[in-house]
Amino acid sequence: MGFEYALVHIKYTIPPAIILSLIYRPLWTKLDIYKVAFLVTVVVVSTTPWDSYLIRNRVWTYPPNVMIGPKLFDIPAEEVFFFVIQTYNVSLLYLLFSKPIFYPAYLRAERPASHARGPRNTQWRPYKLLGQLFFAMVIMTGLGMVQGRGRTMYMGGLIVWATPFLMLLWSLAYQFIIGLPRSSTIIPIIIPTLYLWVVDTLELKRGTWVIENDTKIGFYLWTGLEIEEAVFFLITNTLIVFGLIAFDNACAILHTFPDRFPDVPSFPSPLMLVKAFISPASKYDEDRIRGLQDAADRLNRKSRSFYIASAAFQGRLRIDLLLLYSFCRVADDLVDNATSLAEAESWVEKLRCFLNISYGPLQEKITVKDYVETQFPSKAQPALLQLPTEYLSAEPFNGLLQGFEMDLAFSKFQEGRIMSHPIKSELDLDLYARRVAGTVAELCLELVFNHSYTNISGEDGRHILQAGNSMGVALQYVNIARDIGVDAKIGRVYLPLAWLDEEGLTLQAVIKNPHSTRIEKLRSRLLDRAFEIYEEAREIIENLPEEVRGPIRVVVESYMEIGRVLRQGDYEVKAGRATVPKLKRIRVAWQALNK
Ligand SMILES: CC(C)=CCC/C(C)=C/CC/C(C)=C/CC/C(C)=C/[C@@H]1[C@@H](COP(=O)(O)OP(=O)(O)O)[C@]1(C)CC/C=C(\C)CC/C=C(\C)CCC=C(C)C
């Protein structure tokens, strides 16, 4: 009996597990736990017979004086623990690197070339076949090496054991294996492989485990690292990462296509995961995938705060939040970027008509697609067509459009078409903020209620919606405080006239010099008001379902941080706007999840 192999764990495998667990702690979701537990089980079950066979046939051995003693089918307990901890460490590294990935955007509908639409739907089937051919050839080579029964025996056995699993995972998840960013595929394989190569070099030299001379090739990758060991770690880490990718691929299919999979439990059963895989890629809804890709692109380009925050949400809630964002952004841009007041008014009218049709009687629903395709530019269409209206009520959208109309009142005022400025008092400002941002918060919360497994009853729900609406107001105040200069350039002043009067300012004075000391005073006043409202509303976040508290905190805190940096004067300016530096944004998200 000895402790050498146990010491390998204490020195080399447990410390990274602790560090990775601490880093990943605030990001764990129940699905992550299920995924890692599922994979660890698969790894232990699939590795045990192979390892047990090798030990019994003395292909590799463990000197008895380096083991504590207990065994499972002749495999030392330390070795079984190795399967578990290696899988755990690689999984955590993968989870960490892949957290920001929005998986549905990587699905591909594989139509025959003549039916494929858009550059993203390249035909990937040939790659699948090429990969399968490659793995088949590797298996044949491995079989040849085993049959030789000499020095290639261990290497051949390794290949024959692992490659069919790799081939299976490739056949199921090739779209994601090829398409996902290299940071979440290659890095979680390479880092642990190099690390284990070094550990292996140090420990093999000390004789903790030994490959018998007559079953190994005798080639060393570097002094002390046998080629068999190097290949073993590379293959097993690849297997673990491919397994995780396949799991995420199946979940992405389940979450992306509610028409095919209406109810997805928080822990999809293995049978359900298999069902996802056997639904052919040729039948994926291409418009849906394009709508999701378009929403993810838009979020990435237009809002760094909400982009980072979106990574904290999961499954269908994340998908629908992205789609909601996409709709709000497109609607806001259509109105804001119109070249004339008349054009802007016509966009509001068209958006209202779109909502009326979408929420109208069922027989009218068929015309939504026709209406959108004939009335809106092609770039805007996916955002409208994919809006998840089945989970959202019409009222907040109507409020949002009324908010846009208040924006248009600025132009009418400038043209003399209306006599009064749209934001005269603090009450007007509050009404405006409730319309453009309070409504958005209500819509986000409606998605939370609909996608949560926790039931939120009437009175509690109303209370949460009210607090959410107020939080939207706080965010909008920060938005206005940030954009005083940008808005002044287009002749808009959201600071209430009453406040300007108190400071002896006129609208023209703000438009001419939006950075004067007196305006800075009003900016601070607006920010103070924003933080007051935020303080009152934020407690209610703790009444939300547990799994969304952290992510909603991230949304709110990421935006309120703009207010904090404005107060402290510690910000970067991009396109005339104050923004929070990237590292700070990540730290804020982190702290919000840790609360
Ligand atoms: C995670 C994720 C993808 C969230 C998406 C949130 C979402 C749907 C945002 C819509 C944004 C948008 C374009 C709305 C149009 C109207 C508008 C411009 C509103 C202002 C947003 C500012 O965005 P941005 O800075 O990009 O805009 P401009 O460049 O200035 O045009 C707003 C400030 C509103 C944002 C308000 C929210 C996201 C609501 C947040 C509140 C909650 C989620 C509720 C909190 C719950 C409780 C119980 C307190």
The ligand as a Gaussian input file, in Angstrom:
#p B3LYP/6-31G(d) Opt

LIG

0 1
 C      -30.563000      40.039000     -21.616000
 C      -31.281000      40.666000     -22.729000
 C      -31.020000      40.218000     -24.089000
 C      -32.156000      41.635000     -22.429000
 C      -32.922000      42.344000     -23.433000
 C      -33.591000      43.523000     -22.804000
 C      -34.383000      44.278000     -23.825000
 C      -35.553000      43.629000     -24.388000
 C      -34.000000      45.526000     -24.157000
 C      -34.714000      46.375000     -25.170000
 C      -33.864000      47.554000     -25.514000
 C      -34.479000      48.504000     -26.508000
 C      -33.773000      48.678000     -27.774000
 C      -35.651000      49.154000     -26.250000
 C      -36.245000      50.210000     -27.097000
 C      -36.612000      51.429000     -26.216000
 C      -35.363000      51.918000     -25.529000
 C      -34.357000      52.604000     -26.358000
 C      -35.228000      51.690000     -24.191000
 C      -33.962000      51.932000     -23.475000
 C      -32.986000      50.923000     -23.444000
 C      -31.653000      51.416000     -23.740000
 O      -30.965000      50.610000     -24.628000
 P      -29.770000      51.265000     -25.443000
 O      -28.816000      51.948000     -24.536000
 O      -29.213000      50.200000     -26.318000
 O      -30.614000      52.292000     -26.279000
 P      -30.244000      53.533000     -27.126000
 O      -28.922000      53.231000     -27.773000
 O      -30.199000      54.690000     -26.211000
 O      -31.353000      53.654000     -28.141000
 C      -33.648000      51.277000     -22.279000
 C      -32.889000      52.069000     -21.271000
 C      -34.654000      50.381000     -21.645000
 C      -34.011000      49.136000     -21.076000
 C      -34.890000      48.535000     -20.038000
 C      -34.826000      47.225000     -19.717000
 C      -33.956000      46.268000     -20.383000
 C      -35.663000      46.716000     -18.594000
 C      -34.814000      46.128000     -17.466000
 C      -35.635000      45.752000     -16.282000
 C      -35.948000      44.486000     -15.960000
 C      -35.460000      43.330000     -16.728000
 C      -36.863000      44.229000     -14.802000
 C      -36.165000      44.157000     -13.466000
 C      -37.081000      43.490000     -12.531000
 C      -37.398000      43.919000     -11.283000
 C      -38.370000      43.111000     -10.541000
 C      -36.863000      45.119000     -10.638000

